[in-house]
Amino acid sequence: MRRTLIAGNWKMNGSLSSIETLINGIKNGLAEVTNADMAVCPPAIYIPKVNELIGDANIGLGSQNICDQEAGAFTGELAPSMLKEFNCRYAIIGHSERRSLYSESDELVAKRFAMAVKHGITPLFCIGETLQERESGVMEDVVSRQLDAVIDSQGIDAIGQCVIAYEPVWAIGTGVTASPEQAQAVHAFIRNKLAALSEDVAAKVQILYGGSMNAANAAELLSQTDIDGGLIGGAALKADDFLAIGKSA
């Protein structure tokens, strides 16, 4: 049975004092989260500090990016070996903000994905459509294209080594959330697409919802058959809200 994962994407937020307060708050309430795994993805500069603050607590650590190269002259990038040194279990790959603001192509996303898997880091592989794409009726085409970029280059079994995060771009940071039925429909589409290639992969892969999940709507979203957790933005910056989402599982 797939276990729920609640992962916090802090984006470009935080300070030394605020992350200490946040991690300590999560640790203090972690015992009350019994049916979900919790993970945090801080800005890269804070990964060592967050790793130290987590200590032996059962909180997964992830990065918000990973380079598609092992090492070398790639200014501003993060080598997988560097992330491993600080116990990064996850790396967010293909987030809509990276795709739209920094022009990351499906091909580059697939290469980053491959590098993470090669080094034993679980990709938090983001896919999803814009409002224009949804209203134009091409949501399934967009999601399929993004999935196929990895499947075609790495094979279906590679998907079994990742966590998929479906993020309707129109519901990120807008306060607008897809209805539980809308979210479930896309999650089911993704799982059915994978099942056509491998029923085993489709059955085991976690598919998170990444569109403005919060303490108020988490329980209803997480009750859907194919929603296995959340990739949380703003609500992950407050320990009580983040924990409340975990307790909703």
N, C-alpha and C positions, 0 to 999 in steps of 0.2 A: 504493500500500500504506500502511495506517495505521501511523504511527510510535508507539512506546510513549512514554507520558508518566508520569513519577513526580512527583507534586506533594505537598509536605509542608504539612499544616495544623497549625501550631504551637498553635492555639487560644489560651488565655490563659496562656501559658508564656513564660519567658525574662527575661533581664536584659541590660544593655548588655555585660557581660563574657561572658555565656554565648552570646549571639548572635554575637559576634565570633569566639569559639572555634569555634562551629558552622559559620559561613560559611567561615572559613578552612580548616577541616577538609574541607568539601565541595569547595572549590576545589582543595585539594591532591590529592584523589583523583579529580577529575572526568575526567581523561584516560583513566581505566580504564573509564569508562562509555561504551561505543561504540554501543550500540543503543537508547538511550533519551534523551529530553529530561528535564531536571530542573528543578523549579520549587519555590519556597518561598512560603508565605503567612503572614507574621508578624502579630502584633498590630499594629493600626493605628499605635500610637505609635512603633513601631520601623521602619515602612516606609522613612522617609528614611535611617535609619542602614543598614539592610540594602541599600538601593539603592546607597549609597556603598561598602559593603563588597564588593558583587558586582562593581562596576566593569565591566570589559569581559569578565568571565567569562560563559560560556554557561549562565547560570542564570536562568530566568524568575522574575519577581516578581509576586506577586498579593496581593490583599487578602482579608480574611475576610468582607467585606460591601460593599455599595454602595447608595447611596440611590436611591429611585425618582423623585427630584426633581433638577432641575438645580442649585438653590441656594436659600437662603432660611432661614426660621425653622424649622429641623428639628434641634433640639438633639441632639447625639451622633451624627449621621449623617455619611456620607462622600460628598461630591459626586464624580461621575465625573471632572470636570475636575481636582480635587485629586489623584486617584489617577494620572491621566495625567501630571501634573507630575513624579511620582516613578517614571515608567516602569513602572507596573503593567500587566502584560499580561493578567492574569487577575483575576477576582473570584469568590469562592465565593458561591453563591446557593442558598438553599433547604436549607441543612444541617439535619439532623434536630434539632440542638440549638436552632437558631433557630426551627424550626417548633414544637417541643414546649415549650421553656422560655420563649420570647418570643412565642408565639402568632402567628407569621407564617403567613398564609393562602396558599393556592395563588394567589389573585388578587394579593397583594402580591409574592409571589415572581416572578410573571410580569411585573409592572411593573418590578421590579429588573432582571430579565433584559433587558427591552426597553431600559432606560436604559444598561446595559453595552454592548449591541450597538450602540446609537446612537453611542456614543463610542469604538467600536473596541476595547473591552475584552472579552476572551473569557470568557463565563460558565462557571464550573465548577458546573454545574447538578446539584444533589444530589436524588436521589429514592430512595425505599425504604420498606419496611414495618416495623412493630413486630413483636415476637414474637407478640402477641395476634392481629394481623392475619394473620400467616403461619399460625398454628395454626387460625385460623378459615376458612382457605381463600380469603381475599380479596386475597392478595398482588398478583395481576395487576390486580385492580380498582383497588387503591391506586396502583400504579405507573402505570397508564394514566391515572388521574385527574390525577396530578401532571404527567405529560407533556402531557396535553390542555389543561391550564391555559395552557401556553405556546403550544402548536400552535394552539389556537382563537383566541388573541388576536394572535399574531405570525405564524402561518403555518408550514408545515413547513420552508420554506427557512431560517427563523431557527435551527432546530435544527442545521443545517449550519454555523452560526457559533459553536457552543458545544462544550464538552466535557461529556458526561454522566458523573456519578459515581453508580453504584448502590451504596447503602450500606444493607445490612440493619441496621436500628436495633438489633436484638438482638445484633449482633456488633461494636458500636462501644464501645471502651474496656472491654469485658468479658473480653477474652482468648479469647472464643469466635469462631471463624471459620467462615463457611459453607464446606462442602467445595468443592473445585474444581468438582465436578459440579453442586452447588446454585448456585454463583455463575454458572457458564457457562449454566445453564438460564435464569436470569433475564436475563442479558445477551443471549442469543439471542432471548428473548421481546421485549425492548426493540427489538432490531434488526429483527426481523420486523414488529413493529408499525409502525416507521418506514418499512420497505420497502413496506408496503401503501399508503403515501402518496407516497413518493419513493424509488426504489431508489438514486438517486445520493446522496441525503442519508444513507441507511442505510449505504451502502458506505463513506462517508468519515468519518462521525462517530466520534470516539474515545469509547469507553465504559470508564471506569475502575471498578475495584472498590474500595470504600471501607469495608471491614469488617475492621479489625485485620490488614491485610497486614503482614508483617514479614520479616526476613531469612531466617527458616527456611521460610516457606511461599510466598515470592514466586515462585520458579521454577515451581512446579507451577501456581499460579494464572495466571501470565503465559503459560503454555504453552497455555491454553485459547483456542479459536478466536476468541471474541468479547470477550475481556478484553484491553483495549489499554493497561493501565497501572494505577496505583493512586493513590488519594487517601489519604495516609499520615498517621496521627496520632502516637502515641507514638514510633514508630520513626523519625520524622522529626526528633526532637530529639537524636539521636546521629548524628554524621557517618558513622561506620563502618557503622551499621545502614542508614542512608539510602542510602549508596553501594552497599552490598551488594544492596539491592533493585534499584537501577538496573543493577547488573552482572548481575542475574539475567535481564534482558530478553533 
